[in-house]
Amino acid sequence: MTIALDPSDISPAVPAPAESEPPTAGRTDSSEEFWVQQPEPEAAEASANEPDDEPSAEKAVGAPTAQETISEPSAQETTDEPSAEETVTDADPVVVRDAKDFGVYARTGGWSFALKVARSVRPGGQHAEGTAATKVSAKAFAELAGCSPERVMRYYKAWDMAADDGVVPQFEVLAPGEDIELPDADVWLSYYTSRNSASSVRGQAISAAAEAEGIRPTKALEVAENPTALRAAILADPGTAEAARGALLDRMKEDPALQTEMARAIARTDDLKKAVASEAKAADRIGYVRQIVENGQIKTPAGQTVEAPAELRAEAERHLSLLDELDDSEEAGEWAGEAYDTVKGLVAKAVEEDPALRVQERRTKFYNSLQKATKVFEELTLDEVMEEDIYEADMLQRLESLQEAIGTCISALRRATTTS
């Protein structure tokens, strides 16, 4: 901004002092409205070392500098932010150090800390020779770090396992303070576990199972150590519940004790007991249809096993294919009932259409009923009737009716035998 004045308001112009000559302190002409009084070099140096507790009057009223007497910088010049390069260059050294440390950890993960342990720690019992002479024990290192020796040794063991696999150098070749190129962060998770349970028999079994499933042992150990969290996830998430169900079923195949516990829990819960009975009924019906398809045989109502007609077998195959296409989330009970009723109706029709099979079916049915009646009658204990005096008139009437029915049956069978 250029400042203009009325010529009548100012004194005759006084030549401006040269750049090498600062204006004198006693100058009182009107130009002091626009020029900042420059101190002597010695005074300027002294004032620079003194705290500026109170701003000068010129600063207080916003007096312009010498350059501002000519023009003010444009809005673009006063509002431009420093570029990214300038920001990085001018960053605080502490921030720069943190950023570099973060970058190292982002690339290498726990390897960066494991290296510090590997090159500085010499567990007790090892000889202090060569580069190991300046190394300290895990306990001493932990005291210096402000953590537990167990934590230090977990890093030590992780490095040891990785060294055995050739991923990192052995301890013996590492000197305190030495930096090396470290593996990627993802590789670290394959060797390190932050949990003490990993060293127990239970932890080793969990770790082995996790590796067999293709997941990190630390994840499985974390779940095993927090059953409440596992319960919450199962209760809240259907996917987790389904995974837990599958795992329990697989476990029960080899764990008879767990089978017993699960069966007992189901038997004591009415809703579960009804659900199990319903599913068992559906499974039996599906098994009936599947047997016809796979074996080519049917079981008649009387219990005979005979060859299935081609038409019946084809219908059974059709229903079975529909059942096999059902998703795990779909209820199979209704479909199983329909397949069972259809196939059973065809079995009854096949029996009736074959005269020889029909006669054999009725003979088998009659004989089965006779066997049941005989067994029931044999179980009657007449001694109790005499000793306990439990006789009633109705009992005698029922036996007399039974005797009459048996006599009729015997006469019919004799006539049939004579006729044949």
Sequence and secondary structure as in RCSB ss.txt:
>XXXX:A:sequence
MTIALDPSDISPAVPAPAESEPPTAGRTDSSEEFWVQQPEPEAAEASANEPDDEPSAEKAVGAPTAQETISEPSA
QETTDEPSAEETVTDADPVVVRDAKDFGVYARTGGWSFALKVARSVRPGGQHAEGTAATKVSAKAFAELAGCSPE
RVMRYYKAWDMAADDGVVPQFEVLAPGEDIELPDADVWLSYYTSRNSASSVRGQAISAAAEAEGIRPTKALEVAE
NPTALRAAILADPGTAEAARGALLDRMKEDPALQTEMARAIARTDDLKKAVASEAKAADRIGYVRQIVENGQIKT
PAGQTVEAPAELRAEAERHLSLLDELDDSEEAGEWAGEAYDTVKGLVAKAVEEDPALRVQERRTKFYNSLQKATK
VFEELTLDEVMEEDIYEADMLQRLESLQEAIGTCISALRRATTTS
>XXXX:A:secstr
      GGGS        TTS   TT  SGGGGTS     HHHHHHHHHS   S  HHHHTT   TGGGT    H
HHHH    HHHHHHTS HHHHHHHHHHHHHHHHTTHHHHHHHHHHB  TTS   GGGGG B HHHHHHHHTS HH
HHHHHHHHHHHHHHTTSS  GGG  TT       HHHHTTT    GGGGSHHHHHHHHHHHHHTS HHHHHHHHT
 HHHHHHHHHH HHHHHHHHHHHHHHHTT HHHHHHHHHHHHT HHHHHHHHHHHHHHHHHHHHHHHHHH EEE 
TTS EEE  HHHHHHHHHHHHHHHTS TTS  HHHHHHHHHHHHHHHHHHHHH HHHHHHHHHHHHHHHHHHHHH
HHHT  HHHHHHHT   HHHHHHHHHHHHHHHHHHHHHHHHHHH 
